Amino acid sequence: MRHNHENTRDVDQFYNEGYVHKSILWREIVDIIGCSRKKGEGLLVDCTIGEGGHSEILLNVFGSLKIRGFERDSSILERAQSRLSSYGDRIELINDNFSQIAEYFQDGEKPDYILYDFGISSYHFEVSKKGFSFAGDEPLDMRLDSDGVTAAYVVNNYPERELERIIMEYGEENWARRIAKVIGDRRKSEPVETTGQLASIVLAAIPKKFHVKNIHPATRVFQALRIEVNRELAAIEEGLEGGFSVLNEDGVIMAISFHSLEDRIVKNYFRRLKKGCSCKKDPRECQCRHSSYAEILTKKPLSPDDDEISWNNRSRSAKLRAAVKTGRS
């Protein structure tokens, strides 16, 4: 994709040193917003503001833009607040799950743009010590906030059959049954409480000849547990529907996903909007006969260019989809 927006700047100036979350596909997002009807004016909701990377870029590029940002993790929200404090009343931060977006727009100003970034921040992997990464030996927590069960609870208390389902469904792991069985055997002798313990279990469960080069065998298992603990897929569905319901006419909705489960939800939701479906049923059973609710702006998902992948390897699996709300919604 070409990046022709006149306000696009060198990416390096937007990033601080250290582990600050690098904003993925920011040039494509700038292009989409710049080509919209309001051309970067109005209100944008950053549904997963993280450390404020995307918001900082957009506030710099679009001088009339205001942003309202959601973040579940209060500790990372403090980092975003510090990073974006110089923008004054152009930025408002909300410590809540973006699935609740519709609750914050019942009256008054409504968004002209909504941006979802379903990725986990570098902060969570490298700094939070909550067990998102198996690089060290950390407690198995994985919660993005302080609510709900921890990953350790799931590993030590869920029935083996349920563990198998989660690992297979959310991790798309072919060795799910074997991994669940080994976890069940290990936890009988001692609880599995750290990332190191869990990673070693997965290594033992999957024969070495089936290990994929440059990808740790535990990657998909950790993904599955994180999704279960934080109800991530349900939050995506609720957030997309809630966001679109309050989006202004001609408003733009954009979503960055990082694995097939997330992307499938976004793709199917946008297709339903285009077809004018509001029943959530299987397409073969849908009885809706409405006019289209949205125009899809990305016939195929946008992926990072090679140069972005070279300076941010975590962007390699990212996909961006976008749609615009029509006046017939």
C-alpha positions in Angstrom: 0.0 0.0 0.0 1.3 3.5 -0.9 1.4 6.1 1.8 0.7 9.5 0.3 -0.8 11.4 3.1 1.0 14.8 3.2 1.2 14.8 7.0 2.8 11.4 7.4 6.1 11.8 9.2 9.2 9.7 9.9 8.1 6.9 12.3 11.2 7.2 14.4 10.2 10.5 16.0 7.1 9.0 17.5 8.8 6.3 19.6 10.7 6.6 22.8 13.6 4.3 23.7 12.9 1.1 25.6 9.9 -1.1 25.6 7.2 1.4 24.5 4.6 -0.3 22.3 5.4 0.3 18.7 2.3 1.4 16.8 1.4 -1.1 14.1 0.1 -0.2 10.6 0.0 3.5 11.6 0.6 4.8 8.1 -2.3 2.8 6.7 -4.5 4.2 9.5 -3.4 7.7 8.8 -4.2 7.2 5.1 -7.7 5.8 5.9 -8.5 8.7 8.2 -7.1 11.3 5.9 -9.3 10.1 3.0 -12.5 10.0 5.1 -15.2 12.6 4.8 -14.1 14.6 7.8 -10.4 14.1 6.9 -9.1 13.8 10.5 -11.4 16.2 12.2 -13.8 15.2 15.0 -13.6 12.5 17.6 -11.7 9.2 17.5 -12.1 6.4 20.0 -8.9 4.4 20.6 -10.4 1.3 22.0 -7.1 -0.2 23.1 -4.9 2.8 23.8 -2.2 0.8 25.6 0.8 3.1 26.0 -0.7 5.7 23.7 1.4 5.0 20.5 -1.4 5.2 17.9 -3.0 8.1 19.7 0.2 10.1 19.9 0.8 9.7 16.1 -2.8 10.7 15.3 -2.8 13.7 17.6 0.4 14.9 15.8 -0.8 14.3 12.3 -4.4 15.6 12.7 -4.3 18.9 14.5 -8.1 19.1 15.0 -8.6 15.6 16.2 -9.8 14.7 19.7 -9.3 11.2 21.1 -11.1 9.2 23.8 -9.0 6.1 24.8 -10.0 2.9 26.6 -7.6 0.7 28.6 -8.4 -2.1 31.0 -5.0 -2.2 32.7 -4.7 0.8 35.1 -0.9 0.6 35.3 -0.4 0.9 31.5 -3.1 3.6 31.4 -0.8 5.7 33.7 1.9 5.4 31.1 -0.4 6.6 28.4 -1.6 9.5 30.5 2.0 10.6 31.1 2.9 10.2 27.4 -0.1 12.2 26.2 -0.4 14.8 28.9 0.9 17.6 26.7 -2.2 17.3 24.4 -4.5 18.7 27.2 -8.2 18.4 26.5 -7.7 16.8 23.1 -7.2 13.5 25.0 -9.5 11.7 27.5 -8.6 8.3 29.0 -11.1 5.8 30.4 -10.1 2.8 32.6 -12.5 0.2 31.3 -12.9 -2.6 28.8 -13.7 -1.4 25.3 -16.6 -3.8 25.2 -18.4 -1.2 27.3 -17.9 1.5 24.7 -21.6 2.1 24.0 -22.2 3.0 27.7 -20.0 6.1 27.3 -21.8 7.6 24.3 -25.5 7.6 25.4 -25.7 11.4 25.2 -23.6 14.1 23.6 -20.7 13.8 21.1 -20.4 10.6 19.2 -17.2 9.2 17.5 -16.3 9.8 13.9 -13.6 7.1 14.0 -13.1 4.0 16.0 -9.8 2.1 16.2 -9.4 -1.3 17.7 -5.9 -2.8 18.2 -6.3 -6.3 19.6 -2.6 -6.9 20.2 -1.0 -7.2 23.6 1.4 -4.4 24.4 5.1 -4.8 24.7 4.6 -3.6 28.3 2.6 -6.7 29.2 5.2 -9.1 27.6 8.3 -7.4 28.9 7.5 -5.4 32.0 4.2 -6.4 33.7 5.4 -9.7 35.2 2.0 -11.1 34.8 3.0 -14.3 32.9 2.2 -13.2 29.4 5.7 -14.3 28.3 7.6 -17.5 28.9 11.0 -15.8 28.4 11.3 -15.6 32.2 9.8 -17.5 35.1 6.8 -15.4 36.2 3.5 -16.1 38.1 0.8 -17.4 35.8 -1.7 -14.5 36.0 -2.3 -13.1 32.5 -5.2 -10.8 33.6 -5.3 -7.4 31.9 -7.2 -6.1 34.9 -7.7 -7.4 38.5 -11.0 -9.2 37.7 -11.7 -12.8 37.1 -9.7 -16.0 37.4 -5.9 -16.2 36.7 -4.2 -18.4 34.2 -2.9 -20.5 37.2 -6.5 -21.1 38.3 -7.4 -22.3 34.8 -4.4 -24.6 34.5 -4.9 -26.1 37.9 -8.7 -26.3 38.2 -10.3 -26.7 34.8 -11.1 -30.3 33.9 -8.7 -31.8 31.3 -11.5 -31.9 28.7 -12.1 -28.2 29.1 -8.4 -27.4 29.0 -8.2 -29.4 25.7 -11.1 -27.4 24.3 -9.5 -24.1 25.2 -6.1 -25.0 23.8 -7.6 -26.4 20.6 -10.2 -23.6 20.1 -8.3 -20.5 21.2 -4.7 -21.7 20.4 -5.5 -23.8 17.3 -3.1 -26.3 18.7 -3.2 -29.8 17.2 -1.5 -31.3 20.3 -4.2 -30.0 22.6 -5.3 -33.4 24.0 -1.8 -34.5 24.8 -0.9 -31.1 26.4 -4.0 -31.2 28.6 -3.2 -34.8 29.6 0.3 -33.9 30.7 -0.9 -30.8 32.6 -3.5 -33.0 34.4 -0.8 -35.5 35.4 1.7 -32.8 36.5 -0.7 -30.9 38.6 -1.5 -34.0 40.7 1.9 -33.9 42.2 2.4 -30.1 42.4 0.4 -27.0 41.2 1.5 -25.4 38.0 2.1 -21.8 39.1 4.7 -20.2 36.9 5.4 -19.6 33.2 8.5 -21.7 33.4 6.6 -24.7 34.7 4.0 -24.5 32.0 6.4 -24.0 29.2 8.4 -27.1 30.3 5.2 -29.1 30.3 4.4 -28.1 26.8 7.9 -28.9 25.6 7.6 -32.4 27.1 4.1 -32.9 25.6 5.0 -32.2 22.0 7.6 -34.5 20.4 10.7 -32.5 19.4 10.4 -33.5 15.7 7.1 -31.5 15.6 8.5 -28.3 17.1 8.3 -25.4 14.6 11.5 -23.6 13.9 11.8 -20.1 15.6 8.4 -20.6 17.3 8.3 -21.8 20.9 6.0 -24.8 21.3 4.2 -23.1 24.2 3.2 -20.0 22.1 -0.2 -21.2 21.2 -1.0 -22.5 24.7 -0.1 -19.2 26.2 -2.3 -17.4 23.7 -5.2 -19.7 24.5 -4.9 -19.1 28.2 -4.7 -15.4 27.8 -7.9 -15.4 25.6 -9.7 -17.5 28.2 -8.7 -15.4 31.2 -9.6 -12.1 29.6 -12.6 -13.2 27.6 -10.9 -11.6 24.6 -13.1 -12.9 21.8 -16.3 -12.1 23.5 -15.0 -8.6 24.2 -14.2 -8.1 20.5 -17.7 -9.1 19.4 -19.3 -6.8 22.1 -16.9 -4.0 21.3 -17.4 -4.0 17.6 -21.2 -4.0 17.9 -21.2 -1.4 20.7 -18.8 0.8 18.8 -20.7 0.7 15.5 -24.0 1.4 17.2 -22.7 4.8 18.4 -20.5 5.7 15.4 -21.6 8.8 13.5 -22.9 8.5 9.9 -20.0 8.3 7.5 -17.8 7.4 10.5 -14.9 4.9 10.0 -14.4 1.7 12.0 -10.9 0.1 11.9 -9.6 -3.1 13.5 -6.1 -4.6 13.8 -6.0 -8.3 14.5 -3.1 -10.6 15.1 -4.4 -14.1 14.7 -7.1 -15.9 12.7 -9.6 -16.0 15.5 -9.7 -12.2 15.9 -9.6 -11.5 12.1 -12.4 -13.9 11.5 -14.7 -12.1 13.9 -13.9 -8.7 12.3 -14.3 -10.1 8.7 -17.6 -11.7 9.4 -19.0 -8.7 11.3 -18.1 -6.3 8.5 -19.6 -8.7 6.0 -22.9 -8.7 8.0 -22.9 -4.9 8.1 -22.4 -4.8 4.3 -25.3 -7.2 3.8 -27.5 -5.3 6.2 -27.8 -8.3 8.6 -28.6 -7.6 12.3 -29.7 -11.1 13.4 -26.3 -12.7 14.1 -27.5 -15.9 12.5 -25.7 -18.2 10.1 -25.9 -16.6 6.6 -28.1 -19.6 5.4 -30.6 -18.8 8.1 -30.6 -15.0 8.0 -34.0 -13.5 7.2 -32.8 -9.8 7.3 -33.7 -7.8 4.2 -32.2 -4.4 5.2 -30.1 -2.0 3.1 -26.4 -2.2 3.7 -25.2 -0.7 7.0 -21.6 -0.2 5.9 -19.2 0.0 3.0 -16.1 -2.1 3.4 -13.0 -0.1 2.7 -10.5 -3.0 2.6 -11.5 -5.7 0.2 -8.5 -7.7 1.6 -6.9 -6.9 5.0 -4.0 -4.6 4.9 -0.6 -6.0 6.1 2.5 -4.2 7.2 5.1 -3.3 4.6 8.5 -5.0 4.7 10.2 -2.0 6.2 7.7 -2.0 9.1 8.3 -5.7 9.8 12.1 -5.0 9.7 11.9 -2.5 12.6 9.0 -4.2 14.4 9.0 -8.0 14.0 5.8 -8.3 16.1 3.9 -6.6 13.3 4.4 -9.5 10.9 1.0 -11.2 11.7 -1.0 -8.0 11.9 -4.1 -7.4 9.6 -6.1 -4.2 9.3 -9.7 -4.1 8.2 -11.8 -0.9 7.8 -15.4 0.0 7.0 -17.4 3.2 6.8 -20.9 3.6 8.2 -23.5 4.5 5.6 -26.5 6.8 6.1 -28.9 3.9 5.8 -27.7 2.3 9.1 
